[in-house]
């Protein structure tokens, strides 16, 4: 007997969900809610959450799909739509795709190398020429 709850080995329900709100740090979300909670500033400044219009705070998992939201502050603190997965019993949201508001409409950000014409999902050096990549909104299709 491992001492772990029996439910840890059970199948977890997974739901595809669309969430809307602003992507902010946990520190900013707690400030916005004016709860008067005193927290350690460093961990809450690096935790990224979605603050919905109703005030719900949803922490985001950092992975390849959401990494830009953690690394590029220009994508934070503006209206956003996140599509992803909710796992039963897990408070974190796994982002699959996201859009942020730019010029009054929701658009998909990408990082683009003008030399190699390569686009990627999060800020990095170009995997081809090692040059810089610029943030742009993916052209509509």
Helices and strands as residue ranges (DSSP letters): G 6-9, E 14-25, H 26-33, H 41-46, E 48-51, E 57-59, H 67-71, G 73-75, E 79-87, E 93-102, E 105-107, E 109-113, E 118-120, E 134-137
